[in-house]
């Protein structure tokens, strides 16, 4: 009996050191951020603990503008990534050599680091980049200043383009993997009942893919919402996303701004947890409404 339980617990025991280390780092960091966001620092002592820094954060126009800007970039990049990624997944699925195309179309960009993609974005879309030079050589623009500002712009176009390059292949991989493994009996039943190709896609295939599409949307949104390096390099100095704003306050020489930076970090963490809760709630709702495979037909 003891030997049987040992073999059952063996996988968990093997990863226990790693789990303890990650729990210590993750929860330790969250706990430290929470304590400092309440105003406790070795310099100030315990008497300064309060929610004053959260009040300052939410009443700060700079924070509100940064929050809206961060949501804007995350939502736009996630929607475009999911829309284009799903379309590409369907195109690959209905291509005879789809599996071979998939290897060259979207698996290679996934392994390219964001740092490399940022360099490519600057070289291609900057006002003195490749596209601008080509247009100038063709006589379509008179100078580099006539080319629209796509990098370090206030609209975050360069940031969104970088996210799209990385996120579209990820969404394609996620959706295509599920799409090619779907049971064909559902589409065959729908076709036998008189449904055309578009009706099969809209009424059968897409509902079956809804959980994976929703999962891809959540992951891409959460990454864009909490990313630091891409907005830091390609963003406009006049408009900072929440992670950059928190970093600026954290690295400020004025130590009194550190609790405010930690309060921003806690807000980012809470929003991420709310996104996870919303995702789990939607999955539960979809399951209750019969959007599982067994209830679609």
NUPABA-255007 format. One record per residue: residue number from 0; x, y, z of N, C-alpha, C, O, CB in turn; residue in one letter. Coordinates in steps of 0.1 Angstrom, whole numbers, m for minus. Glycine has a CB too. Layout:
# NUPABA-255007
   k  n_xx  n_yy  n_zz ca_xx ca_yy ca_zz  c_xx  c_yy  c_zz  o_xx  o_yy  o_zz cb_xx cb_yy cb_zz r
 NUM     X     Y     Z     X     Y     Z     X     Y     Z     X     Y     Z     X     Y     Z a
...
This chain:
# NUPABA-255007
   k  n_xx  n_yy  n_zz ca_xx ca_yy ca_zz  c_xx  c_yy  c_zz  o_xx  o_yy  o_zz cb_xx cb_yy cb_zz r
   0     8   m12     0     0     0     0     9    13     0     6    22    m8    m9     0    12 x
   1    19    12     9    28    24     9    35    26    m4    38    37    m8    38    22    21 x
   2    39    14   m10    46    15   m23    37    21   m34    42    29   m42    51     1   m27 x
   3    25    17   m33    15    22   m43    13    37   m42    13    44   m52     2    15   m42 x
   4    12    42   m30    10    56   m27    23    64   m31    23    75   m35     7    59   m13 x
   5    35    57   m29    47    64   m32    48    66   m47    52    77   m52    59    55   m28 x
   6    44    57   m56    44    58   m70    34    69   m75    36    75   m85    42    45   m77 x
   7    23    70   m67    13    80   m71    18    94   m68    16   104   m75     0    78   m63 x
   8    25    95   m57    30   108   m53    44   112   m59    48   123   m57    31   109   m38 x
   9    50   102   m65    64   104   m70    65   116   m80    74   124   m78    69    92   m77 x
  10    56   118   m90    57   129   m99    56   143   m91    64   152   m95    46   129  m109 x
  11    48   143   m81    46   156   m74    58   158   m65    63   170   m63    33   156   m65 x
  12    64   148   m59    76   149   m51    88   154   m59    96   162   m55    79   136   m44 x
  13    89   149   m72   100   153   m80    99   168   m84   110   174   m86   100   145   m93 x
  14    87   174   m86    87   188   m89    84   197   m77    83   209   m79    75   190   m99 x
  15    84   191   m65    82   199   m53    92   209   m51    89   221   m48    81   190   m41 x
  16   105   207   m53   115   218   m51   113   229   m60   114   241   m56   129   212   m53 x
  17   110   226   m73   107   237   m83    95   245   m79    94   257   m79   106   231   m97 x
  18    84   238   m74    72   244   m70    74   253   m58    69   265   m58    61   234   m67 x
  19    81   249   m49    84   257   m37    92   269   m40    89   280   m35    92   248   m26 x
  20   102   268   m49   109   279   m53   101   290   m61   102   302   m58   121   275   m62 x
  21    92   285   m70    84   294   m78    74   300   m69    71   312   m70    77   286   m89 x
  22    68   293   m59    58   298   m50    65   309   m41    59   320   m39    52   287   m41 x
  23    77   306   m37    84   316   m29    87   329   m36    85   340   m31    97   310   m23 x
  24    91   328   m49    94   339   m57    82   347   m61    81   359   m60   102   335   m70 x
  25    71   339   m65    59   346   m70    51   352   m59    49   364   m59    50   336   m77 x
  26    48   344   m49    40   350   m38    48   359   m29    42   368   m23    34   338   m30 x
  27    61   356   m28    69   366   m21    70   379   m27    69   390   m20    83   360   m19 x
  28    70   380   m40    70   392   m47    57   400   m46    57   412   m44    73   390   m62 x
  29    46   392   m47    33   398   m45    31   404   m31    26   415   m30    22   388   m49 x
  30    35   396   m21    34   401    m8    42   413    m5    38   422     1    38   389     2 x
  31    54   413   m10    63   425    m9    57   437   m15    57   448   m10    77   422   m14 x
  32    51   435   m27    45   447   m34    33   452   m27    31   464   m26    41   443   m49 x
  33    25   442   m21    13   446   m14    17   454    m1    11   464     2     5   434   m10 x
  34    27   449     6    31   456    18    36   470    15    33   480    22    41   448    26 x
  35    45   471     5    50   484     2    40   494    m4    41   506    m3    62   482    m8 x
  36    30   488   m11    19   497   m16    11   503    m5     5   513    m8    10   489   m26 x
  37    11   497     6     4   503    18    12   513    25     7   519    35     0   492    28 x
  38    24   515    20    32   526    26    44   522    35    51   530    40    24   535    33 x
  39    45   509    37    56   504    46    69   503    38    70   496    28    52   490    52 x
  40    78   511    43    92   510    38   101   511    50    98   517    60    95   521    27 x
  41   113   504    50   122   505    61   125   520    66   127   523    77   135   498    58 x
  42   125   529    56   128   543    59   116   549    66   119   558    75   130   550    46 x
  43   104   546    63    92   552    69    87   545    81    81   552    90    81   553    59 x
  44    89   532    82    84   525    94    69   520    92    64   522    81    85   533   106 x
  45    64   515   103    50   509   103    39   519   104    28   516   102    49   499   113 x
  46    42   531   109    32   541   112    25   547   100    15   553   100    37   552   121 x
  47    32   545    88    27   551    76    18   542    68    14   545    56    38   556    67 x
  48    14   530    73     6   521    65    m8   526    63   m15   530    73     6   507    72 x
  49   m13   527    51   m26   532    48   m29   529    33   m21   524    26   m28   548    51 x
  50   m42   533    29   m46   531    15   m44   544     7   m50   546    m4   m60   526    14 x
  51   m37   554    13   m35   567     7   m29   566    m7   m33   573   m16   m27   576    16 x
  52   m20   557    m9   m13   556   m22   m22   550   m33   m21   554   m44    m1   547   m21 x
  53   m32   542   m29   m42   537   m39   m51   549   m43   m55   550   m54   m50   525   m33 x
  54   m54   557   m33   m63   569   m36   m56   578   m46   m61   583   m55   m67   576   m23 x
  55   m43   580   m43   m35   589   m52   m34   583   m66   m34   590   m76   m21   590   m46 x
  56   m33   570   m67   m32   563   m80   m44   565   m88   m44   570  m100   m29   548   m79 x
  57   m56   563   m82   m69   563   m90   m74   577   m92   m82   579  m100   m79   555   m82 x
  58   m68   587   m85   m72   601   m87   m62   608   m95   m63   620   m98   m74   608   m74 x
  59   m52   601  m100   m41   607  m108   m45   606  m123   m47   595  m128   m28   600  m106 x
  60   m46   617  m129   m50   618  m144   m40   610  m152   m43   604  m162   m51   632  m148 x
  61   m27   611  m148   m17   604  m156   m19   588  m155   m17   582  m165    m3   607  m150 x
  62   m23   583  m144   m26   569  m142   m38   565  m150   m38   555  m157   m28   565  m128 x
  63   m49   573  m150   m61   570  m157   m58   570  m172   m63   561  m179   m72   580  m154 x
  64   m51   579  m177   m47   580  m192   m39   568  m195   m40   562  m206   m40   593  m195 x
  65   m29   564  m187   m21   552  m189   m29   539  m189   m27   531  m197   m10   551  m179 x
  66   m39   538  m180   m47   527  m179   m56   525  m192   m56   514  m198   m57   527  m167 x
  67   m61   536  m197   m69   536  m209   m60   532  m221   m64   525  m230   m76   550  m212 x
  68   m48   538  m221   m39   535  m232   m35   521  m233   m33   514  m243   m27   544  m231 x
  69   m32   515  m221   m28   501  m220   m40   492  m224   m37   482  m232   m24   497  m205 x
  70   m52   495  m220   m63   487  m225   m65   488  m240   m68   478  m246   m76   491  m217 x
  71   m63   500  m245   m65   502  m259   m55   493  m267   m59   486  m277   m62   517  m263 x
  72   m42   493  m263   m32   485  m271   m36   470  m269   m35   463  m279   m18   488  m265 x
  73   m39   466  m257   m42   452  m254   m54   447  m262   m54   436  m268   m43   449  m239 x
  74   m65   455  m262   m77   451  m269   m75   450  m284   m79   441  m290   m88   460  m265 x
  75   m69   461  m290   m68   462  m304   m59   450  m309   m62   444  m319   m62   475  m308 x
  76   m47   448  m302   m38   438  m306   m44   424  m305   m42   415  m313   m25   439  m299 x
  77   m52   422  m294   m58   409  m292   m69   406  m302   m70   395  m307   m64   408  m277 x
  78   m77   416  m305   m88   414  m314   m83   411  m328   m87   402  m335   m97   426  m315 x
  79   m73   419  m333   m67   417  m346   m60   404  m347   m61   397  m357   m57   429  m349 x
  80   m53   400  m336   m45   388  m336   m55   376  m337   m52   367  m345   m37   386  m324 x
  81   m65   376  m329   m75   365  m330   m82   364  m343   m84   353  m349   m85   366  m318 x
  82   m87   376  m348   m94   376  m361   m85   371  m372   m89   362  m380   m99   390  m364 x
  83   m73   376  m374   m64   372  m385   m59   358  m382   m59   350  m392   m53   382  m386 x
  84   m56   354  m370   m51   341  m367   m62   330  m370   m58   320  m376   m47   340  m353 x
  85   m74   333  m367   m85   323  m370   m87   321  m385   m89   310  m390   m98   327  m363 x
  86   m86   333  m392   m88   332  m406   m77   324  m413   m79   316  m422   m88   346  m412 x
  87   m64   326  m408   m53   319  m414   m54   304  m410   m51   295  m418   m40   325  m408 x
  88   m59   301  m398   m60   287  m394   m70   280  m403   m68   268  m407   m65   286  m380 x
  89   m81   286  m407   m91   280  m416   m85   279  m430   m87   269  m437  m104   289  m417 x
  90   m77   289  m434   m71   288  m448   m61   276  m448   m61   269  m458   m64   301  m451 x
  91   m53   274  m438   m44   263  m438   m52   250  m437   m48   240  m443   m34   265  m426 x
  92   m62   250  m429   m70   237  m427   m76   232  m440   m76   220  m443   m81   239  m417 x
  93   m81   242  m448   m87   238  m461   m78   238  m473   m82   237  m484   m99   247  m464 x
  94   m65   239  m470   m55   237  m480   m49   223  m480   m47   217  m469   m43   247  m478 x
  95   m47   217  m492   m43   203  m492   m30   201  m486   m28   190  m479   m42   199  m507 x
  96   m21   210  m487    m8   209  m480    m7   217  m468     4   223  m465     3   213  m490 x
  97   m18   218  m460   m19   227  m449    m9   224  m438    m3   233  m433   m32   226  m443 x
  98    m6   211  m435     3   208  m424    17   213  m428    24   218  m419     3   193  m422 x
  99    21   211  m440    34   215  m445    36   230  m445    46   236  m440    38   210  m458 x
 100    25   237  m449    25   252  m449    26   257  m435    33   267  m432    12   257  m456 x
 101    19   250  m425    19   255  m412    33   256  m406    36   265  m398    10   246  m403 x
 102    42   247  m409    55   247  m404    63   260  m408    70   266  m399    63   235  m408 x
 103    61   264  m420    68   276  m425    61   289  m423    67   299  m423    71   274  m440 x
 104    48   288  m421    40   300  m420    39   306  m406    41   319  m405    26   297  m425 x
 105    38   298  m396    36   304  m383    44   298  m372    45   304  m361    22   303  m379 x
 106    51   287  m374    59   282  m363    72   288  m362    78   289  m351    61   267  m365 x
 107    78   293  m373    91   300  m372    90   313  m365    98   316  m356    97   302  m386 x
 108    80   322  m368    79   335  m361    77   334  m346    81   343  m339    68   343  m367 x
 109    71   323  m341    69   321  m327    82   321  m319    83   326  m308    61   308  m324 x
 110    92   314  m325   105   313  m318   114   325  m318   124   325  m312   112   301  m323 x
 111   110   335  m326   118   347  m327   116   356  m315   104   359  m312   115   355  m341 x
 112   126   360  m308   124   368  m296   118   382  m300   119   387  m311   138   371  m289 x
 113   111   388  m290   105   401  m292   116   412  m295   113   421  m302    97   405  m280 x
 114   128   410  m289   139   420  m292   142   420  m307   144   431  m312   151   416  m284 x
 115   142   409  m313   145   408  m328   134   415  m336   136   422  m345   148   394  m332 x
 116   122   412  m332   110   417  m339   110   432  m337   106   439  m347    97   411  m333 x
 117   114   438  m326   114   452  m324   124   459  m333   121   469  m339   117   456  m309 x
 118   136   452  m335   146   458  m344   141   458  m358   143   467  m365   159   449  m343 x
 119   134   447  m362   128   446  m375   118   457  m377   117   463  m388   122   432  m378 x
 120   109   459  m367    99   469  m368   105   483  m370   100   491  m378    90   469  m355 x
 121   115   486  m363   122   499  m364   128   500  m378   127   511  m385   133   501  m354 x
 122   135   490  m383   141   490  m396   131   491  m408   135   497  m418   150   478  m398 x
 123   120   486  m406   110   485  m417   100   497  m416    98   504  m427   102   473  m416 x
 124    95   501  m404    84   510  m403    88   524  m398    80   533  m397    73   504  m395 x
 125   101   526  m395   105   539  m390   104   549  m402   104   545  m414   119   538  m384 x
 126   104   562  m399   103   572  m410   115   572  m419   115   576  m430   102   586  m404 x
 127   127   566  m414   138   564  m423   141   550  m426   152   546  m429   151   571  m417 x
 128   130   541  m424   131   527  m426   130   523  m441   130   531  m450   121   520  m418 x
 129   129   510  m442   129   504  m456   117   508  m464   119   512  m476   129   489  m455 x
 130   105   508  m458    93   512  m466    94   527  m470    91   530  m482    81   510  m458 x
 131    99   535  m461   100   550  m464   110   552  m475   108   560  m484   104   557  m452 x
 132   121   544  m475   131   546  m485   126   541  m499   129   547  m509   144   538  m482 x
 133   119   530  m499   113   525  m512   103   535  m517   104   538  m529   106   512  m509 x
 134    95   541  m509    85   551  m514    92   563  m519    88   570  m529    75   555  m503 x
 135   103   567  m512   111   579  m517   118   576  m530   118   584  m539   122   583  m506 x
 136   123   564  m532   129   560  m544   119   560  m556   123   562  m567   136   546  m543 x
 137   107   556  m553    96   556  m563    90   569  m566    82   571  m575    85   546  m559 x
 138    94   579  m558    89   593  m560    76   595  m554    69   605  m557    89   596  m574 x
 139    71   586  m545    58   588  m539    58   597  m527    47   603  m524    53   574  m535 x
 140    69   599  m521    71   609  m510    83   618  m513    92   613  m520    72   603  m496 x
 141    83   630  m508    94   639  m511   105   638  m501   117   641  m504    89   653  m511 x
 142   102   634  m488   112   633  m478   107   623  m468    95   618  m468   115   646  m471 x
 143   115   619  m458   112   609  m448   101   615  m439    93   607  m433   124   606  m440 x
 144   100   628  m438    89   634  m429    75   632  m435    66   633  m428    92   649  m427 x
 145    74   629  m448    61   627  m454    56   613  m451    44   610  m453    62   628  m470 x
 146    65   604  m446    60   590  m443    54   591  m429    59   597  m420    72   580  m443 x
 147    42   585  m427    35   585  m414    44   579  m403    51   570  m405    22   578  m415 x
 148    42   585  m391    50   581  m379    43   568  m374    32   569  m369    50   592  m369 x
 149    50   557  m376    44   544  m371    52   538  m359    47   528  m353    45   534  m383 x
 150    63   544  m356    71   539  m345    73   551  m335    76   562  m340    85   533  m349 x
 151    72   548  m322    73   559  m312    61   569  m314    63   581  m311    86   566  m313 x
 152    50   565  m319    38   573  m322    29   572  m310    29   563  m302    31   569  m335 x
 153    20   582  m309    11   583  m297     0   572  m299    m6   568  m289     5   596  m297 x
 154    m3   567  m311   m13   557  m313    m8   543  m310   m16   534  m309   m19   558  m327 x
 155     5   541  m308    10   528  m305    10   518  m316     9   506  m314     3   522  m293 x
 156    10   524  m329    10   515  m341    21   505  m341    20   493  m344     9   523  m353 x
 157    33   510  m338    45   502  m338    44   491  m328    49   480  m331    58   510  m336 x
 158    39   494  m316    37   484  m306    27   473  m311    30   461  m309    32   490  m293 x
 159    16   477  m316     6   468  m321    11   459  m332     9   447  m332    m7   475  m325 x
 160    19   465  m341    25   457  m352    34   446  m347    34   435  m352    32   466  m362 x
 161    42   450  m337    51   440  m331    43   429  m324    47   417  m326    60   447  m321 x
 162    33   432  m317    24   422  m311    18   413  m321    17   401  m319    14   428  m302 x
 163    13   419  m332     6   411  m342    16   401  m348    12   389  m351     1   420  m353 x
 164    28   405  m351    38   396  m357    40   383  m348    42   372  m353    51   403  m359 x
 165    40   385  m335    42   374  m326    29   367  m322    29   355  m321    48   379  m313 x
 166    18   374  m321     6   368  m316    m3   361  m327   m10   351  m324    m3   379  m309 x
 167    m2   366  m339   m10   360  m349    m6   345  m351   m14   336  m352    m9   367  m363 x
 168     7   342  m352    12   328  m353     8   320  m341     4   308  m343    27   327  m355 x
 169     8   326  m329     4   318  m317   m11   315  m318   m15   303  m315     6   327  m305 x
 170   m19   324  m322   m34   321  m323   m36   311  m334   m44   302  m332   m42   334  m327 x
 171   m29   312  m345   m30   303  m356   m27   289  m352   m34   279  m354   m22   307  m368 x
 172   m16   287  m344   m12   274  m339   m22   269  m330   m25   257  m331     2   276  m332 x
 173   m27   277  m321   m37   272  m311   m50   268  m318   m55   257  m315   m40   283  m301 x
 174   m55   276  m327   m68   273  m333   m66   261  m343   m75   252  m344   m74   285  m340 x
 175   m56   261  m351   m54   251  m361   m52   237  m355   m57   227  m360   m42   254  m370 x
 176   m45   237  m344   m43   224  m337   m56   218  m333   m58   206  m334   m34   226  m325 x
 177   m65   226  m328   m79   221  m324   m87   218  m336   m95   209  m336   m86   231  m315 x
 178   m86   227  m346   m94   226  m358   m92   213  m365  m101   206  m370   m92   237  m367 x
 179   m79   209  m367   m76   197  m374   m80   184  m367   m80   173  m372   m61   196  m378 x
 180   m82   185  m353   m86   174  m345  m100   173  m342  m105   164  m335   m78   174  m333 x
 181  m108   182  m348  m123   181  m345  m129   169  m352  m125   165  m363  m130   194  m351 x
 182  m139   164  m345  m146   152  m351  m154   157  m363  m163   165  m361  m155   145  m340 x
 183  m152   151  m374  m159   155  m387  m173   151  m387  m181   155  m396  m152   149  m399 x
 184  m178   143  m377  m192   138  m378  m202   150  m376  m213   150  m382  m194   128  m367 x
 185  m197   160  m369  m206   172  m367  m209   180  m380  m220   183  m383  m201   181  m356 x
 186  m198   182  m387  m199   189  m400  m206   180  m410  m214   186  m418  m185   193  m405 x
 187  m204   168  m410  m211   159  m419  m226   158  m416  m234   158  m425  m205   145  m418 x
 188  m230   158  m403  m244   159  m400  m250   172  m404  m262   172  m410  m246   157  m384 x
 189  m243   183  m402  m249   196  m406  m250   196  m421  m260   202  m426  m240   207  m401 x
 190  m241   191  m429  m242   191  m443  m253   182  m448  m260   185  m458  m229   186  m450 x
 191  m255   171  m441  m266   162  m445  m280   168  m442  m290   165  m449  m265   149  m437 x
 192  m280   177  m433  m293   185  m429  m295   197  m438  m305   204  m437  m292   189  m415 x
 193  m285   199  m448  m287   210  m458  m279   222  m455  m282   232  m462  m301   213  m458 x
 194  m270   222  m446  m263   234  m443  m252   236  m453  m245   226  m458  m256   233  m429 x
 195  m250   248  m458  m239   251  m467  m226   253  m460  m225   252  m447  m242   264  m476 x
 196  m215   256  m467  m202   257  m461  m201   268  m450  m196   266  m439  m191   260  m471 x
 197  m207   280  m453  m207   291  m443  m215   288  m431  m211   291  m420  m212   304  m450 x
 198  m226   281  m433  m235   278  m421  m227   267  m413  m229   268  m400  m248   272  m426 x
 199  m220   258  m419  m213   248  m411  m202   255  m403  m200   252  m391  m206   238  m420 x
 200  m195   265  m409  m185   273  m401  m191   281  m390  m186   280  m379  m177   282  m411 x
 201  m201   288  m393  m207   297  m383  m215   290  m372  m214   294  m360  m216   307  m389 x
 202  m222   279  m375  m231   273  m366  m225   260  m359  m230   256  m349  m244   269  m373 x
 203  m214   255  m365  m209   242  m360  m194   244  m356  m190   242  m344  m210   231  m370 x
 204  m186   248  m366  m171   248  m363  m167   259  m353  m160   256  m344  m164   250  m377 x
 205  m172   271  m356  m168   282  m347  m172   280  m332  m165   282  m323  m173   295  m352 x
 206  m185   275  m330  m188   272  m316  m179   261  m310  m176   261  m298  m203   267  m315 x
 207  m175   251  m318  m166   241  m312  m152   247  m309  m145   243  m300  m164   230  m322 x
 208  m148   257  m317  m135   264  m315  m136   275  m305  m126   280  m301  m130   269  m328 x
 209  m148   278  m300  m149   290  m291  m140   289  m279  m134   299  m276  m164   291  m287 x
 210  m139   278  m272  m130   278  m260  m116   281  m264  m109   288  m256  m131   264  m253 x
 211  m111   275  m274   m97   278  m278   m95   292  m283   m85   298  m280   m92   268  m289 x
 212  m105   297  m290  m104   311  m295  m104   321  m283   m96   330  m282  m115   315  m304 x
 213  m113   318  m273  m114   326  m261  m101   325  m253   m96   335  m248  m125   322  m252 x
 214   m95   313  m252   m82   312  m245   m71   319  m252   m63   326  m245   m79   297  m244 x
 215   m71   319  m265   m60   326  m273   m62   341  m271   m52   349  m269   m61   323  m288 x
 216   m75   346  m271   m77   360  m268   m72   365  m254   m66   375  m253   m92   364  m270 x
 217   m75   357  m244   m71   360  m231   m56   361  m230   m51   370  m223   m77   350  m221 x
 218   m49   351  m235   m35   350  m234   m28   362  m241   m19   368  m236   m29   337  m240 x
 219   m33   365  m253   m27   376  m261   m30   390  m254   m22   399  m253   m32   377  m275 x
 220   m43   391  m249   m46   403  m242   m38   405  m229   m33   416  m226   m61   403  m238 x
 221   m37   394  m221   m29   395  m209   m15   399  m211    m9   406  m204   m30   382  m201 x
 222    m9   393  m222     5   395  m225     7   410  m229    16   417  m224    10   386  m236 x
 223    m2   415  m238    m1   429  m242    m3   439  m231     3   449  m230   m10   431  m254 x
 224   m12   435  m222   m15   444  m211    m3   445  m201    m1   456  m195   m27   438  m203 x
 225     4   434  m199    15   435  m189    29   435  m194    38   435  m187    14   423  m180 x
 226    30   436  m208    43   437  m214    50   450  m211    44   460  m209    42   435  m229 x
 227    64   449  m210    72   461  m207    81   465  m218    82   477  m222    79   458  m194 x
 228    89   455  m223   100   459  m232    95   465  m245   101   474  m250   108   447  m235 x
 229    84   460  m251    80   465  m264    75   479  m263    79   488  m270    69   456  m270 x
 230    66   483  m253    61   497  m252    73   506  m248    73   518  m251    50   498  m242 x
 231    82   500  m240    94   509  m236   103   513  m247   107   524  m247   102   501  m225 x
 232   105   504  m257   113   507  m268   106   514  m280   111   524  m285   120   495  m274 x
 233    94   510  m283    86   514  m294    75   525  m291    69   530  m300    80   503  m302 x
 234    73   527  m278    62   536  m274    67   551  m275    78   554  m277    58   533  m261 x
 235    57   559  m273    59   574  m273    62   578  m259    55   574  m250    47   581  m279 x
 236    73   586  m257    76   590  m243    65   598  m236    64   598  m224    88   599  m243 x
 237    56   604  m244    45   612  m238    34   603  m233    25   608  m226    40   622  m248 x
 238    33   590  m238    22   581  m234    28   568  m229    34   561  m238    12   579  m246 x
 239    27   565  m217    33   553  m211    22   543  m207    12   547  m202    42   557  m199 x
 240    25   531  m209    16   520  m205    18   518  m190    27   524  m184    18   507  m212 x
 241     9   511  m183     9   509  m169    23   503  m164    28   509  m154    m2   501  m164 x
 242    28   493  m170    41   487  m165    52   498  m166    60   498  m157    45   475  m173 x
 243    52   506  m177    63   516  m178    61   527  m167    70   532  m161    63   522  m192 x
 244    48   531  m165    45   541  m155    50   536  m141    55   544  m134    31   545  m155 x
 245    47   524  m138    51   518  m125    66   518  m124    72   520  m114    45   504  m123 x
 246    73   514  m135    87   513  m135    93   527  m133   103   529  m126    92   507  m148 x
 247    88   537  m140    93   551  m138    92   556  m124   101   562  m118    85   560  m147 x
 248    81   553  m117    79   557  m103    88   549   m94    93   554   m84    65   556   m99 x
 249    90   536   m97    98   527   m89   113   531   m89   120   530   m79    96   513   m93 x
 250   117   535  m101   132   539  m103   134   554  m100   145   559  m102   136   536  m117 x
 251   124   561   m95   125   575   m92   135   577   m81   134   569   m71   112   582   m89 x
 252   143   587   m81   152   589   m69   145   593   m57   150   593   m46   162   600   m73 x
 253   132   597   m58   124   601   m47   118   588   m41   109   582   m47   112   611   m51 x
 254   123   584   m30   119   571   m24   104   571   m20    98   560   m20   127   568   m12 x
 255    98   582   m18    84   583   m14    75   579   m25    63   576   m23    81   597   m10 x
 256    80   578   m38    71   574   m49    71   559   m51    62   554   m59    76   580   m62 x
 257    79   552   m44    79   537   m45    66   531   m41    62   522   m48    91   531   m37 x
 258    60   534   m30    47   529   m27    36   531   m38    28   522   m40    41   534   m14 x
 259    37   542   m44    27   545   m55    30   535   m67    21   530   m73    29   559   m60 x
 260    43   533   m70    47   523   m80    42   509   m77    37   502   m85    62   523   m83 x
 261    43   505   m64    39   492   m60    23   491   m60    18   481   m63    44   489   m45 x
 262    17   502   m57     2   502   m58    m2   500   m73   m12   493   m75    m4   516   m53 x
 263     5   506   m82     2   503   m96     4   489  m100    m3   483  m108    11   513  m105 x
 264    15   483   m95    18   469   m97     7   460   m92     3   450   m98    31   465   m92 x
 265     2   463   m80    m9   455   m74   m21   457   m83   m29   447   m85   m12   460   m60 x
 266   m24   469   m88   m36   471   m97   m35   462  m109   m44   456  m114   m37   486  m100 x
 267   m23   462  m115   m20   454  m127   m23   439  m124   m29   432  m132    m6   455  m132 x
 268   m18   434  m112   m20   420  m108   m35   417  m106   m40   407  m110   m12   417   m95 x
 269   m42   427  m100   m57   425   m97   m64   424  m110   m73   415  m112   m62   436   m89 x
 270   m61   433  m120   m68   432  m133   m65   419  m140   m74   413  m146   m63   444  m142 x
 271   m53   414  m139   m49   401  m145   m57   390  m139   m62   381  m146   m34   398  m144 x
 272   m59   390  m125   m67   380  m118   m82   381  m122   m88   371  m124   m65   381  m103 x
 273   m87   393  m124  m100   395  m129  m102   389  m143  m113   384  m146  m104   410  m128 x
 274   m92   391  m151   m93   385  m165   m94   370  m164  m102   364  m171   m81   390  m173 x
 275   m86   364  m155   m86   350  m154  m100   345  m149  m106   335  m153   m75   345  m144 x
 276  m105   352  m139  m118   349  m133  m129   350  m144  m138   342  m145  m122   358  m122 x
 277  m129   361  m152  m138   363  m163  m137   351  m173  m148   347  m178  m137   376  m170 x
 278  m125   347  m176  m123   336  m186  m129   323  m180  m136   316  m188  m108   334  m188 x
 279  m126   320  m168  m132   308  m162  m147   309  m161  m154   299  m163  m126   306  m148 x
 280  m153   321  m158  m167   322  m158  m173   320  m171  m184   314  m172  m170   336  m152 x
 281  m167   325  m182  m172   324  m195  m172   309  m200  m181   304  m206  m164   332  m205 x
 282  m161   302  m196  m160   288  m200  m172   280  m193  m178   271  m199  m147   282  m196 x
 283  m174   283  m180  m185   277  m173  m198   280  m179  m207   271  m180  m185   281  m158 x
 284  m200   293  m183  m213   296  m189  m215   289  m202  m226   285  m205  m214   311  m191 x
 285  m204   289  m210  m205   282  m223  m208   267  m221  m216   261  m229  m192   283  m231 x
 286  m203   261  m211  m205   247  m208  m220   245  m204  m226   235  m208  m196   242  m197 x
 287  m225   254  m196  m239   253  m191  m249   255  m202  m260   249  m202  m242   263  m180 x
 288  m245   263  m212  m254   266  m224  m253   255  m235  m259   256  m245  m252   279  m229 x
 289  m245   245  m232  m244   234  m242  m235   236  m253  m237   231  m264  m258   231  m247 x
 290  m224   244  m251  m215   246  m262  m203   236  m262  m193   238  m269  m209   260  m261 x
 291  m205   226  m254  m195   215  m255  m198   206  m267  m209   207  m273  m196   206  m242 x
 292  m189   198  m271  m190   191  m283  m203   182  m283  m209   180  m293  m178   182  m285 x
 293  m205   176  m272  m216   167  m271  m230   173  m272  m240   166  m274  m216   159  m259 x
 294  m231   186  m270  m244   193  m270  m247   202  m282  m257   208  m283  m246   201  m258 x
 295  m237   202  m292  m239   211  m303  m249   206  m313  m256   214  m319  m226   213  m309 x
 296  m250   193  m315  m259   188  m325  m271   181  m318  m280   176  m325  m252   178  m334 x
